């Protein structure tokens, strides 16, 4: 099951492009895009990396969309 997240809006608020975030996290742009759109699930390691990237908790980044 794919989880929809709010981290696309967090990325945009931070002013970071999809390409820059993918490069910073050392993953493909398509993988980040898939996570943002709820099609891909991150590994636990990547989920922690994304949370650290935003200086947030995993719960804050990956809370389920209502």
Buried (B, 14 or more C-beta within 10 A) or exposed (E): EEBBBBBBEBBEEEEBEBEEBBBEBEBEBEBBBBBBEBEBBBEEEBBBBBBEBBEBEBEBBBBEEE
